[in-house]
Amino acid sequence: MEVSPATARYFEELVAGLESAMQFAAAARARGIDPRTEIEIPVASDLADRVEALLGYKGIAARIRELEQEMSREEAALRIGDDFAARKFGETTPEEILDHAIRGAMALLTEGVVAAPTEGIAKVSLGKNDDGTDYLKIYYAGPIRSAGGTAQALSVLVGDYVRQALGIGRYIPRPEEVERYIEEIRQYNNIMSLQYLPSEKELRMIIENCPVCIDGEPTEQQEVSGYRNLERVETNTVRGGMA
C-alpha cells in the first residue's frame, strides 16, 4: 500500500520511539529491581510474529508466512500440524507435539490477540483405551470461549489430524463415560446457562463419534451425583471447559 511521505515519516517516528522506549525498559529491567529481568511484552510486526511471540515456538513465524502465501489461514492452521508432527520446531514427545500443534493452530486463527491458545487449553495428554491403544485428551479451560466456535472446533480437528499422523488411536468412550458427559453438560447448563444445549440424542452422537477425548479442569463448586468416581475421569466436579 502506497502512503504519502508525511505518513511514512509518521510511522518511522512511531517505530523509532518504540525502539527507544524498549531500550529504556530493558536497561531498567536489567537492574534486577523488578520480579523479572526481561520485558514481558514482545514486539511483533505481523501475525506470524505475534504467534511466535505469544507461544515461544522458535521458527514458527517464518513457516506461517510461507503457508499464508499458498493457502487460506484455516488451511495453514491445519497444515502446520504436519511440521509439528515432523518435529521441525524442536518437539520431542507425542504430547509436546500435540500440545504445540493445537495451540499454534488456535493462535493463528485467533490472530494471536486472545488468551485462548495459552489459557484456554490447560494441558494435552494421552489416555489408554480398553483395547490397549492410546488416545488424545485435550483439557479445556474457561478462556477457550474467547476463541470463538470456529477456533474451538478447529482445535479438536487439528488434534485429530496430528494424532493420526503420529499413529495414535481414536478415543473409544466407555458407556458410563458417555452418560457422565450427558449428565455433566446438563448440570453445567443449569449453573451457567449454555448458549445452546444439544439434545440427549445429539450429545450421545457427538460423544460416541468424536475421535478426541474432550476433557477439562474442574471449575465449579458442584459435583455430579450420578456417574461418579469413573476410572478415566479425574474429578467428580463439573468441568466448565469441557462443557
VMD Tcl script that draws the C-alpha trace (Angstrom):
set ca {
  {0.00 0.00 0.00}
  {1.39 3.40 -1.01}
  {1.44 6.16 1.60}
  {2.38 9.81 1.47}
  {5.87 10.91 2.60}
  {4.35 12.55 5.68}
  {2.56 9.33 6.65}
  {5.71 7.29 6.07}
  {7.70 9.63 8.34}
  {4.97 9.37 10.98}
  {5.22 5.58 11.06}
  {9.01 5.73 11.10}
  {8.83 8.02 14.13}
  {6.47 5.60 15.86}
  {8.86 2.70 15.29}
  {11.86 4.75 16.43}
  {10.00 5.87 19.54}
  {9.02 2.29 20.34}
  {12.60 1.08 19.94}
  {13.83 3.84 22.23}
  {11.21 3.03 24.86}
  {12.10 -0.69 24.70}
  {15.78 0.15 25.21}
  {14.98 2.23 28.28}
  {12.72 -0.52 29.64}
  {15.35 -3.21 29.02}
  {18.00 -1.14 30.82}
  {15.66 -0.63 33.78}
  {14.79 -4.32 33.98}
  {18.47 -5.28 33.78}
  {19.00 -3.64 37.19}
  {17.13 -6.55 38.79}
  {14.70 -4.49 40.86}
  {11.59 -5.90 39.19}
  {10.39 -9.51 39.62}
  {11.59 -10.34 36.09}
  {14.66 -9.03 34.30}
  {13.18 -9.17 30.78}
  {10.32 -7.23 29.20}
  {7.19 -9.39 29.18}
  {5.57 -7.84 26.10}
  {7.50 -8.69 22.91}
  {7.28 -6.54 19.80}
  {5.59 -8.20 16.81}
  {5.40 -6.72 13.33}
  {2.77 -9.08 11.87}
  {0.52 -12.04 12.66}
  {3.32 -14.58 12.30}
  {5.47 -12.66 14.78}
  {2.54 -12.40 17.21}
  {2.01 -16.15 17.16}
  {5.70 -16.87 17.75}
  {5.93 -14.25 20.50}
  {2.76 -15.49 22.21}
  {3.73 -19.16 22.24}
  {7.52 -19.03 22.11}
  {7.92 -21.67 19.37}
  {11.10 -20.58 17.57}
  {10.85 -20.71 13.79}
  {7.07 -20.90 13.51}
  {6.75 -17.30 12.26}
  {8.72 -17.96 9.08}
  {6.71 -21.10 8.37}
  {3.39 -19.28 8.87}
  {4.45 -16.64 6.34}
  {5.27 -19.35 3.81}
  {1.94 -21.13 4.29}
  {-0.11 -17.93 4.09}
  {1.35 -17.29 0.63}
  {-0.04 -20.63 -0.55}
  {-3.36 -21.17 1.23}
  {-6.06 -19.75 3.49}
  {-5.44 -19.16 7.17}
  {-7.69 -22.08 8.13}
  {-5.77 -24.42 5.83}
  {-2.47 -23.09 7.16}
  {-3.60 -23.75 10.74}
  {-4.18 -27.38 9.82}
  {-1.15 -27.81 7.57}
  {1.29 -26.52 10.16}
  {0.38 -29.61 12.16}
  {2.48 -31.59 9.66}
  {5.52 -29.53 10.63}
  {4.96 -30.20 14.31}
  {4.50 -33.91 13.60}
  {7.81 -33.82 11.72}
  {9.43 -32.26 14.83}
  {10.61 -29.18 12.91}
  {10.27 -26.86 15.91}
  {12.18 -28.92 18.47}
  {9.40 -31.04 19.97}
  {10.38 -34.49 21.25}
  {7.41 -36.32 22.83}
  {3.99 -37.02 21.24}
  {2.31 -34.99 24.00}
  {4.54 -31.99 23.28}
  {3.91 -32.24 19.54}
  {0.14 -32.40 20.01}
  {0.15 -29.58 22.57}
  {2.17 -27.22 20.39}
  {0.25 -28.06 17.20}
  {-3.12 -27.35 18.82}
  {-2.00 -24.12 20.48}
  {-0.24 -22.97 17.32}
  {-3.32 -23.51 15.17}
  {-5.53 -21.68 17.65}
  {-3.13 -18.74 17.90}
  {-3.05 -18.47 14.11}
  {-6.84 -18.50 13.81}
  {-7.37 -16.01 16.64}
  {-4.58 -13.76 15.28}
  {-2.55 -14.01 18.48}
  {-4.68 -11.49 20.34}
  {-6.77 -13.58 22.78}
  {-5.91 -15.78 25.76}
  {-7.43 -18.96 24.36}
  {-4.22 -20.54 22.96}
  {-2.34 -20.12 26.24}
  {-5.04 -20.13 28.93}
  {-7.92 -21.92 27.17}
  {-6.09 -25.24 27.00}
  {-4.94 -26.44 30.40}
  {-2.94 -29.38 29.09}
  {-2.78 -32.14 26.50}
  {-2.12 -35.77 27.40}
  {-2.60 -39.35 26.25}
  {-5.01 -41.89 27.71}
  {-5.37 -45.63 27.22}
  {-8.33 -47.34 25.53}
  {-9.61 -50.70 26.72}
  {-8.11 -52.32 23.60}
  {-4.65 -51.10 24.60}
  {-4.37 -48.25 22.10}
  {-3.57 -44.68 23.10}
  {-5.94 -41.75 22.58}
  {-5.68 -37.96 22.77}
  {-7.12 -35.98 25.70}
  {-7.45 -32.19 25.47}
  {-8.14 -30.40 28.76}
  {-10.06 -27.19 28.08}
  {-10.46 -24.27 30.49}
  {-12.89 -21.34 30.64}
  {-10.85 -18.88 28.48}
  {-11.31 -21.21 25.50}
  {-14.59 -19.38 24.88}
  {-12.70 -16.25 23.82}
  {-11.52 -18.13 20.73}
  {-15.00 -18.41 19.23}
  {-16.73 -21.50 17.91}
  {-14.64 -21.94 14.75}
  {-11.28 -21.95 16.53}
  {-12.64 -24.17 19.31}
  {-13.81 -26.77 16.80}
  {-10.61 -26.50 14.78}
  {-8.53 -27.23 17.88}
  {-10.22 -30.64 18.04}
  {-9.77 -31.12 14.28}
  {-6.05 -30.28 14.48}
  {-5.65 -32.63 17.42}
  {-7.34 -35.43 15.46}
  {-5.24 -34.70 12.36}
  {-1.91 -34.70 14.20}
  {-2.69 -37.72 16.39}
  {-3.33 -39.72 13.19}
  {-0.01 -38.52 11.77}
  {1.66 -39.79 14.95}
  {-0.12 -43.16 14.80}
  {-2.19 -42.51 17.95}
  {-5.60 -44.20 18.14}
  {-9.03 -42.59 18.42}
  {-10.92 -42.17 21.70}
  {-13.26 -45.09 22.43}
  {-15.59 -43.95 25.25}
  {-16.97 -46.40 27.76}
  {-20.78 -46.44 28.19}
  {-20.55 -44.87 31.64}
  {-18.35 -42.06 30.26}
  {-20.98 -41.22 27.65}
  {-23.59 -40.97 30.40}
  {-21.22 -38.84 32.51}
  {-20.81 -36.35 29.65}
  {-24.58 -36.05 29.26}
  {-25.17 -35.62 33.00}
  {-22.34 -33.11 33.41}
  {-23.19 -30.94 30.42}
  {-26.81 -30.70 31.55}
  {-25.70 -29.83 35.07}
  {-23.32 -27.16 33.77}
  {-26.19 -25.69 31.76}
  {-28.19 -25.38 34.99}
  {-25.27 -23.48 36.55}
  {-24.21 -21.20 33.69}
  {-26.94 -21.47 31.02}
  {-25.26 -22.51 27.77}
  {-25.95 -20.55 24.61}
  {-27.14 -23.81 23.04}
  {-27.83 -27.09 24.83}
  {-27.84 -30.08 22.46}
  {-30.47 -32.75 22.97}
  {-29.53 -36.02 24.64}
  {-29.57 -37.73 21.24}
  {-27.22 -35.10 19.80}
  {-24.88 -35.29 22.78}
  {-24.73 -39.07 22.57}
  {-23.96 -38.96 18.85}
  {-21.18 -36.38 19.35}
  {-19.54 -38.19 22.26}
  {-19.66 -41.64 20.68}
  {-18.18 -40.39 17.40}
  {-15.66 -37.75 18.48}
  {-12.16 -39.25 17.97}
  {-10.64 -36.96 20.62}
  {-11.45 -37.04 24.34}
  {-12.77 -33.62 25.37}
  {-11.71 -33.16 28.99}
  {-11.26 -30.19 31.29}
  {-10.18 -28.86 34.64}
  {-12.79 -28.77 37.45}
  {-14.19 -25.23 37.54}
  {-17.45 -25.30 39.51}
  {-18.27 -25.97 43.15}
  {-20.91 -28.57 42.31}
  {-20.18 -32.26 41.73}
  {-22.07 -34.74 39.58}
  {-24.37 -37.03 41.54}
  {-24.82 -39.95 39.14}
  {-21.75 -41.11 37.25}
  {-19.05 -40.55 39.85}
  {-15.59 -41.98 40.55}
  {-15.00 -43.12 36.98}
  {-11.58 -44.60 36.30}
  {-10.72 -42.38 33.33}
  {-12.39 -39.18 34.58}
  {-10.12 -37.45 37.08}
  {-12.72 -35.49 39.03}
  {-16.34 -35.60 40.16}
  {-16.53 -31.80 39.95}
  {-18.28 -30.16 37.00}
  {-15.76 -29.18 34.30}
  {-16.69 -25.88 32.66}
  {-14.05 -26.08 29.94}
  {-15.27 -29.50 28.84}
  {-18.91 -28.38 28.74}
}
mol new
graphics top color blue
foreach p $ca { graphics top sphere $p radius 0.5 }
foreach p [lrange $ca 0 end-1] q [lrange $ca 1 end] { graphics top cylinder $p $q radius 0.2 }
display resetview
